[in-house]
Amino acid sequence: MQRRGALFSMPGGSGSRKMAAGDIGELLVPHMPTIRVPRSGDRVYKNECAFSYDSPNSEGGLYVCMNTFLAFGREHVERHFRKTGQSVYMHLKRHVREVTIACDAVLSSKSPYRKQDPDTWENELPVSKYANNLTQLDNGVRIPPSGWKCARCDLRENLWLNLTDGSVLCGKWFFDSSGGNGHALEHYRDMGYPLAVKLGTITPDGADVYSFQEEEPVLDPHLAKHLAHFGIDMLHMHGTENGLRDNDIKPRVSEWEVIQESGTKLKPMYGPGYTGLKNLGNSCYLSSVMQAIFSIPEFQRAYVGNLPRIFDYSPLDPTQDFNTQMTKLGHGLLSGQYSKPPVKSELIEQVMKEEHKPQQNGISPRMFKAFVSKSHPEFSSNRQQDAQEFFLHLVHLVERNRIGSENPSDVFRFLVEERIQCCQTRKVRYTERVDYLMQLPVAMEAATNKDELIAYELTRREAEANRRPLPELVRAKIPFSACLQAFSEPENVDDFWSSALQAKSAGVKTSRFASFPDYLVVQIKKFTFGLDWVPKKFDVSIDMPDLLDISHLRARGLQPGEEELPDISPPIVIPDDSKDRLMNQLIDPSDIDESSVMQLAEMGFPLEACRKAVYFTGNMGAEVAFNWIIVHMEEPDFAEPLTIPGYGGAASAGASVFGATGLDNQPPEEIVAIITSMGFQRNQAVQALRATNNNLERALDWIFSHPEFEEDSDFVIEMENNANANIISEAKPEGPRVKDGSGMYELFAFISHMGTSTMSGHYVCHIKKEGRWVIYNDHKVCASERPPKDLGYLYFYRRIPS
């Protein structure tokens, strides 16, 4: 495969012309001032189009602007030329030379010295320099022939025996959904013990040995002696992953196998709506959420349905615009353009590489992830994250970057009525709050197999005490009805009004739905903390229903005979001088009182929330900031980083102090006034600020680069009028913007998690499309044979019309 680059010019916008060596000087002379050489710090996009997932491998190749270094597919390069006037592009195209496929296959073929087992090698591995003088501790550890488990988590696969102290720990996590939590490597870093052998690979012929110090697989010529130190007779071992032979009791099938439907021949799916997402390294949480989101018609219409206008009015750098990147991702997933059965040349290549099954490539969400996760301390890392937290983060971004009158995240938005009753006075208080998902507790006490669970626990403790093989895990079976009942049961609370009333005890709180959303997202609260504060997950099976009726959870309001508690909410005091500072466009976030921030953080509140609380209360101290936290802690952006328009260019919670709520994407009036004072129309100022995330300097650039703006001014005025109408409607006394209807729902998607905590493991999504379930496992999209609906983490229900 060869990659070729050639310069193209678009003089006058009348098509493109490939420049030969003879006339390159003549054509480029007028454009020489616009051609730049990339400098350190410039972002050069040469692998992916800013508006699509076209690449140098695509049929039309990729066009890289020689001024901005943004890349565009054939379908979008003309749009960039019209918007910017940039005329010189480098055309990148990879060409497959089929003659070389056989040669490439020979060069990449397996060594004749390699065994049939792809994970074991013969003669080519180096002998470890630590093998001859390996220290082995005389600590009495004896390794049983089966029933192994990681000493630091519950994994029973991919386990490694450290040859110095006999610790059994899990290996690394790999992108093919195998591996573990990396505890064997952590143990090496803590203790420095260099060699480990993979349990389940030990046979009379050898085993898989890895040297952490040398960072590669190695040979241990004294392996039999080293294993015998821990009671393992190498000559009588038969390698299996779990140490079990054919006549042993088979272990319970793990959640990894069930959720991914391993062992089942799954048929790959192609076409619109069946495009996978490549794993960027622990990005499966993002992929699963986005697959579910773009299976919802309201999101499809809001982004893909408005694709031409969103792309036409995107900022000069579309890679830094949320709506552009959402539209790009939605189109990539739904168009079918990147989900086609392999063509003849690809099939030949796969056969030559002994890959007989059609390989699905999927699209890479790298540009999307880079934008939606920037400035977020967790999502910007390569660590595994909580899919539920990312879902709320995405909802917040959608709210903040609303397009016109339609806000697709409204389909999730509902009101919760909370009833608090004082245990002393028996008086009640009713309050309402906005939420986006229903959190169901795991009612472990309602398990239908309690006897089996108790027997397992007793056996496990006895086995650990006597160093015998551990029994196979038993999964708790929980009725869904019990979890639903636990959701509506009263819980003890200790609110500020309890101390104000000097009550001997606090109160009890119950929650009900004040409105039912169009789409109900249900989270099973599987994750908790152990006594050692290590995150863990309940291993439970819940019989989630295909049809869900929550009509009985409808809020009822104040009932006859109930007496309301007095209204003593904590005041939010912002002095006049602080208000003036908040209205000052040039306020410096670096002036935040860090001592107050740390006082609040020590109480257990998120650090970013503490910084916002101190900032928005004008550095008036921790006590006033604490009151701000109490009022705002239920908001979806509560723990989002503090960013201010003009500092970093991002619209955020800080925009609300200028009179612009993120929910309506209405630019701050102060900045609009600055632009209109320069002689520009108001609708120009509004659209320019929307396109540049309320950044004044970029907005002015946008206006100068859009001379055709007046042609579509009616569309912009309509968007502004819609936004103003939304502000008016939000100010009405009936409360927040929500939808309502019946409480009958049907299941259409669910996201499952494999692993011991949200900080590790893997996510997979199942979606019901065209009457059948489909599994989305990163880039692989297949028809599901046995959807594991009882092992899900997030469930997506749509309302059944009444």
N, C-alpha and C positions, 0 to 999 in steps of 0.2 A: 504494500500500500504506500503510495507516494503522496506527499503533501506539497502542493504547488501554490505560489503566491504571485499575483500580477496586479499592477496598478490599473484602476479604472477611473475615468473622468466622466462627469455628468454636465457638460457645458450646456447652459441654458435649459437644463432639465429635459432635453430631448433625447432620452435614452442613454445608453452607456456605450463606451467605445474602449476596446482593449488597446492599450498603448504599446506599440512595437518600439524596438530600440531606436529606429530611425527618427520617429516623430515625437519621442517622449519629451525632448526639450521644448519643442514648439508648443505642445499641449500644456505642459506644466508651468511654463513661465508665468502666465497670469495668476496661477494659484500657488506659486511658491511661498508667499507670505503666510498662507494658511496651513502649510505642511509643518508638522512638529515632529521632533525626535523625543520619544518617551524619556522622561527624567525620573529620577528616584522619587517614589511616592505617587507617580501616576498610576491609575488603575487601567490596565490594558485588557480589554475583553477580546479574546481571539478564539474562544472555544464555544461561545453560546450567544445567540441573538438576544437583544434586550427585550424584544416583544414576543418571542417564540422560542421553541427549543431546537431551532435549526442550528446546525453545526457545520464544520468543514466536511463532514461525512454526508450531509444532506445533498439532495439532487442539485440544488442551486448553489450550494456552498455558502460561504459567509463573507460579508463585506465589512471591513474594518475602516472606520473613518480615520483618516490620517491627521485629524486635528483633535478630536475628542477621544479617540481610541475606543469608542463604543462600536459594537458589532451588530450587524443586521442581516437577516435573511433576505432572500430575493424579494419576498412579498412586502418587506417593510423598509428597504433602503431608500425607496423613492419618497416615503413619508418623511424620513430624516432629512433628505435633501431639501424638500419643500419648506420644512420648518426652520432649518438652520442656514441654508445656502451653501453648506460645505459640499465641495465638488469632487474631492479626490478620495478614493477608497481603495484599499487593498483587498483583492478577491482571494479568499482562501478556499481551496477545494482538494479533498483527498480523493485519489483515483485508485480503485482496486484493479490490480493487474492479475487476472485469474491464472495466468501461466505460472505465477510464483507461488500459488497456493500449495501445490504439492511440495515445492522446495521448502517453504516455510514450515510445513507439517513435519518434514524430515528433520529440520533443525530443532524444532521444539518437541520432538518425540521423546518418550521416556528412555532412560538408559537401559541397556540389556541387563545391567547388574541390579536393577531395581526389582524388588519382589512384587508379586501381584497386589499385595496390600499397599495402598498408596501412602500409608503413614509409616512404613518401616523400610529401612534401607540396609543394603548388604555391601560391605567392602568399601563404600565410599564415605562413610562417616569417620571423623577423626576420633582418636582415643583421647578421652578427657585427661588433662594434666593433673586432675585431682583424684583420679581413680586409684592410683598406686598407694597413696598415703591418706586415704579418706578417713577422717575421724568419725567414729560411731559411738554414741553415748550409751553407756550401760544403765539404761533407765527402766528396764523391765518391760518395755513395750513389745507386745506380740500382736501381729496383724492376723485377723481371722480370714478364712478363705472367701467370705462373701459378706453382704450387708454393710458395705462401707458407706460412710457419709463424711462430708467435709466437716472438719472440726470447728469451722467458723460460720457455716450456714447449713442449709438443709439439702444442698445438692448431693445427688448420689451418682452422678455421671461426670466423666472427664476429671477423675480424681488422681492425684499424684502423691506418691509416698516419698517423703524426704528421707534420704538414705543416711542422714546423720542422726536425727532424733526420732524418726518413725512417725512424724506428723502426717496425717492424711488431709490434703487440702485440694480445693478445686483449681482448675487451670484458667486460662484466659478466656475472654469472650471473643467469638469470631463472628464475622458478618453473615456466615451461612447458618446462623441460628444455633450453632453448637458452642460448646465451651462452658465457661462458668464466670465466677466473680473475681477471679484473679488472686485468690487468697494464698495460693502456693507461692506466687511471686512476692506478695506482701511479706510472707514469712521469711523468704530469703533476704529481703531488704532489712527486716528486723534482726535476723539472727546471723546471716552470712553463710548459711549452710548451702553448698553449691549444687549438689546433685539430687535429682528426683527421678523416680521411675513411674510410669503410668500404669496404674492398676488396671487389670483386664487385658494387658498386652503381654503378660509374663507367660512364656512357654519354655520348654526345654531348650529351644533354639536361641532364646534371648528375650529382649523386651525393649520398649521405647524408653530411652534414658535422655534426660535433658540437663544441660549445664546452665544454670542461671548466670554464673560468672562469665562463662564463655559465650553465652547468648546463642546457643545452637544445640541441635541434637548431637549426641556423642555416643561413643562406645565405652562400656565399662567392662574390661576383661576380667574383673573380679566380682561380677554381678552376683553370681551364685553365692559367694561368701557374704557379700553385703546383704543379700536378701535373707540368708539363713540367720543373720544376727537378730532379725525380727520374726523368726519362726516360719519363714516361707521356704518351702522345699521347691526349688525351681524345676527340678526334674519331673515333678508330678503336677505341674500347673498346666491348665488349658485356657488360653486367652479368651475371655469374654468381657464385655464392658462392665458388667455388674458382678463378675466373679462367680456366676452361676452356671452350672452345667445343665445339659438337657433334662436330666432327671431331677433337678432341683425345682422347688416351687417358683413359679414365674412371678416376678415383681408386678405390682400394680403399674399400669401404664402411666407414665408421667404426664403432667399438664403440658409439657413441651410437645409431646407427640400428639396428644389429643387436640390441642388448640391449632396446631399446624397441619393436622390431619395426615401425619406421617404414616407411611405404610399403605396409603391409599393412592391409587393411580388417578391423579387429578388432571383433567383436561384443560390445557391453556385456553384462555379467552382472548379474543382480539376484537378491535373495532371501537367505536365511540363509547366512552364510559368504562372501558376495560384497559386503561393504561396504568402501569405500575410506576412507583417512585423508587429510584435508586437509594440505597442506604449510604449516607455520607459518613457513617460512623456514629452509632447511637442516635440516629435521626428517625427511627421507626415511630416514635411517639408523634412526631409532626406528620409523617406520612399517613398514619392511621386516622388522625383527626381530619386532615384535609380531604381524604377520600370520602369520609362520612359527610363533611360539610358540602362538598360539591355534588353529592347525590340528592341534595335538597333543591327543588325547583326555584325557590326564591333567591338562592345564591347564584344559581345558574343564570337567571334573568338579570340580576343586578350587575353582574360582571361580564359574563360571556355575551349576554344579550345586548350590552352597551359597549361592546368591544371597539367599534370604529370611533365613537366619540371619546371614549376613555383614552385610547391611543393617540387620537388627534390632539387632545388637550393635555397630554402628559407633559411634564417639565422637560427641560433640555436634557437632563440625565434621568431617563425613565427607570434606571436601575434603583433609584432612590425614591420611588413613589409607590405607596402602598397599593392604591387602586390599580395601577398598571401591572404590578407584580401579581396581584390576586387574579386579574383578568388573564394574564399570561398563563398562570398555573391552571386556572379553570379551563381555558381553551386547550391546553396541553393534555389535560385529563379527559376531556369530553369530546374532542373533535375526532378522535380515532386516527389522527395524522401520524401519531407516534406509537401506534399499536396495530401493526400489520403483520400477518404471517411472514416468516422469512422467505426471501426470494431465492432463486436458484443458486446464485453465487454464495449466499450465506449458508444454504443447506450443504453445498459442497464443502465449504470450509468447516462446518460442524462435523460432517462425516469424517473428514480428514483428521480432525482433532478427537475423533471417537466420542463426540457429543451427539448421540443419536436423537435425543429429545430436542424439539424446537426450543431455542433459547430466547427468552423475553428480555429486552434491554431496559425498557422503562425510560423515564425522563429524570433528569437530575434536578432536585429542588434547591440547588446550591445558592442561586441568586435570591430566591424567595426567602430561604432560611437566613441568609446574611442580613437581609433588610428587616424582617420581622423580629429578629432576635438582637439587633444592635442595641446597645445601652442596657440590655437586660443581663444581669450577672450570671444567671443560670442558663438561659436558652442560648446565649452566645458562646457557651462552652461546648465541648464535645462529649460531655457526660450525659448519661441517660437521665431523662426527666419524667415528670408526672404528666400523663396525657390530659388529665383533668385540669391541671394548672395551665397547660398550653391552650386548651379550649377556651378558658376564661380570658387568657391573654389575647387570643385572637378576637374574641367578641369585643374586647375593649378597643382593639385597633380598628375593627369594623365601625364601631360607634364613633370613634374619633375622626374617621375619614369617610364619613357618610357622603353618598352621591345623591344630590337632589333630595326629593321627598321620600324616596324608598330607602329603608334601612333593613337589610335582610336579617340582621341579628334580632329584629323584633319578634321573629318567629319563636325564639327561645325565651323571651322576656315575660315574666309573670310576677304577680304580687303575692307575697306571703303575709298572712295575718298572724301576728304573734299575740297570744293572750297570756298575760302574766297575772298571777293571783298571789297576793301577799298572804303568807301563812299565818300571820297574826291577826290582821284586820279582815281578811277574806275579801277585801276589795280587789278590783281587777283593773287592768289597763290593756287596751287594744292598740297595737301599732301595726303599721304596714311597712314592708321593705321590698325592694326589687331583687329578684334572683334570676338565675339562668339555668340552674339544674337542681334536681331533687336528690338529696343525699340520703341513702337508705343505710341504716346501721345493720351490721351482721348480728342477728339474734342467735348467738352461739348456744344460749340456754335452751333454744327450741329445736336443737338437732334431733333428728329422728333416729339416729344410730348412736345414742349416748353410750349404751353398753359396750359397743364395739370400740368407741373412742377411749373409754375408761380402761378396757382390757389392753388396748394398745399402749397407753401411757404406763401402765403397771409393768408390762413386758419390756418396754423401752428402758425404764429405770433399772430394772433387774439386769438387763443385758449390759447396760453401761457399767453397772457396779461390778459385774463378773467378767467384763471384757469379752462378752459373747457377741455374735453377730446381731445387729439391730433388726427389729422386725420392720416389715414394709409399712410405709406411712398409710394412715387411714384418713380419708378425706371426710370432713363433716358434711352431712346432708341437711340443709336448712330449707324449710318451706318458705316460699316467697311471702305468703300471707303473714308469717311471723315478723319478717322484716318490715312489711308495710304497717303492721300494728305497732312496732317499736318506733316508727317514724312519728306517729301521732300521739304517743304516750307522753305524759308530762315529764319534764326534766327539771332538776333543781337549778336555780339561778341565784346570783348574788349581784343584783344591779345597784346602781348608785342610789336609787330611791329607797332601798332597804335601810341603808345606814341613815338616810335623811329622816326616815320615819322612826328610827331607833327600834326597828323590829328585832325580836329575839331570833328569828330565823328569816331567811330571805323569802323566796317564793318559788312557785313552780310555773314553768312555761310550756305552752302547747302551741304547735304551729299547724296552720291549715292554709289552703289555697284560696286567696281572694280573687284570683283569676286563673283560668287554665290556658296555657300557651298553645299555639298551633303545633309546635314540636316540643316534646318533653324529653329532656336528657336526664337519665337516672344513673347516678353513681353508686356503686356498691362500695361501702367504706371498708375495704379489705385490709387496708394498711394501718398499722398502729406501731407503738414503740414497746419494746420489751423492758424488763426491769433494769436492764443495763443501758437503756436509751438507744439501743440499736434498732433501726427500723426493721419491721418484719411484716409478713403478710399472712392473713388467715387462709388456710388451705380449705376452702369451702366449695360446695356445689349447691347452687340455688336454682330452683325450678322456675326460672323467669317465664312469664306467660307471653304468648304471641299476642293476645288481646288483653289490654289492661284497662280496668275501670277504677278511677279514683274519684268518682262523683261524690262518694260519701265523705271525702276530705274537703268539701267546699266550706269556706268560712261562713260563719253565721252572724258575726258581729255581737254587739252588746245584747244580752238576753234579758227578758223581764226578771226583775228581782235582783239583778246584779248592780253593784254600786262601784262607780269608777274611782280609782285612786286620784289624789290631787296631782296636778301637773307641775312637778318639780324637776324639770330637766336641767342638766348642768348648762349654765350660760356659756356661750362662745364669745369671749371678749376680745375685740380687736380695736385698740386705741386709734384715734384719728391719725396720729403721725404714722402708725403702721399701715393704715389704709392708704395714705398718700404714697408710702414706699411701694406698696403692692401695685398701685396704679402707675408707678414709674416704669417706663418701658426698659430702662437701663439698669434695673436692680441687679445686683451682683449676688448670685447664689453662694459665693464663697464667704459671705458675711454670716452664715448660719452659725448659731451658738452651739458648738460641738459638745460642750459639757451638758447642755440640756438634752441633746440628741442621745448621748450615752446613758443619761439617767433613764430615759424612756426605753432604750434598747435593753438595759439590764432588767426591765420588767417583762421582757419576752416579746416585745413588739418588733416587727421587721424593721431593719435599719433604715431602708428607704422611706418607709412610712413615718418613722420618727423625724427624719430630715424634713419631709414635707410639712409635718405638724408644726415643727419649730419655725419653718419658713413662713407658712401662711398665718401664723399667729404673731408675727413680727418680733421674734426673739424675746417674747414676754415671759419666758421661763417654762420649766417642765410642767408645772401645774396647769397652765392655760393650754399648753400643747397637748396635755393628756386629755383635756375635754374635747379638743378637736379630734383626737383619735377615736374617742368613744362614739362620736357622731358619724365619722366617716369610715369606720372599720368594715362595714358591710359592702362598701363600694367595690366593684370589680377591679379598679385600678389602685386599690388601697396600698399595695406593696410595690407598685411600679416606681421606677426611678424618677426623681424630680428633674424635669427639663422645662426650660422657659423659652418662649419665642424670642429669637434674637440670640440665644445661647445654644448653638448646635443646630438651629434651624428646625427643630421638631416641635410640632404642636402637641401639647400635653395638658396635664392637669393645671399647669400654670396658666394656660390660656383662659381658663374660666375667670380669673381675676380681671381680665380685660373685657368681660361681658360676653365672651364667646365660649359656649359649652362645647366640649368635644363631641357630645351626642349629635349636634346639629352641624358640625364642621363650618360654623359661621366665623369668618375671620374677625379678629379684634378690630373694633371700630376705630381705635386710635391709629392703627397702621393703615386702614382704609383711608382715613382722613389725610394722612401724610401723602399717599399716592395721588388722591384726587386734587390736593393742593398744588400738584405739579402740572395740572391741566388734563389729566386722564379722566375718562368716564368712570363712574362708580362701578358699573358692571365689569369693566376691564380690571379694575383693582380687585374686585371680589374673586373673579375667576383666576387671576394671576396668583393671588395669595393661596387659593385652594390648591392650585397646581404645584405650589412650592412649599407647602406645609407652613404657611404664614411667615416666611422669611423675606424681609423687606428687600434686601439686595437681589436675591434670586427672582423675586416677583417683578422687579423692574427689568431684569434681563429677559424674563418671559414675555413681558409686554412688547419690548423692542423686537423680539424674535418671532412675534405672531402678528404680522401686518394684516393677515386675512381675518383677524378676530371679529371685525364688525359684521362679516357675513353670517356668523352664527350667534350674534349678540342676543337674538330672541331666545335661543336655547339657554344662554347664561342667565338672562333676566328671569326666565321661568324657574331655573334652579334656585336663584336667589329668593324669588317670591315664595317658592316652596319652603325654603329654609326659614324665611321670616314667619311664614304661616305656622311652621312647626314650633318656633319659639313662642308664638302667641298661644298655640294650643297647649304647650308645656306649662304655660303660666296659669292656665285655667285651674280652678280649685278641684277639679275631679281627680287630679293626681297624675302620676307618671304615665308615660305612653306604654300601654299594654294591649294585647289582644285577649279575647275571651271566647269561650264556647263550651261545648260538652266536655265531659271528663272521660270519654271513651277513646282509647288509643290502640294502634297496632304497631308491632315491632317491625322495623325495616333495616336496622343496622346495629351492630355492637362491636366494641373494641375490647380485646382480651389482652391480658398481661401474663407473661411467663417470667418467673424469677421470684426472688425472696423479698424484694423491696422495690420502690419506685426508682431507686438509684442504680438499679442494675436490671438485667433481663432483656425482654423483647416484647414488642407490641405487634398484634395482627388485627386486621379489621375484616369483618364479614358484613356484606351488604346484600339485601334482597333486591334483585333487579330482574324485570321481565318474568316475575313469578318463580325465580329460583335464586338460591343463595350462592354468592360468589365470595371467594376468599382473596383478600389483598394482603400479600405477605411481601412487603417491600416492592421489588420490581416484578415479582411473580403474581400473576392474576389468573386464577383457575376457577372452574366450576366446583362448588363445594359439594362433597358427598355426605359429610356428617358434621354440620355446623354445631360447635360446642356451646350452645346457648346457655348452659348452666354454669359456665366458667368465665363469663364476661366480667368486665370492670366498668365500662360505660355503655349504656344502652340508649338507643335513639328510637323514640316512638313518634308516630305522626297521628294527628287527630283523625278520628273516623267521623265524617260528616253525619250530623244527626238528621 
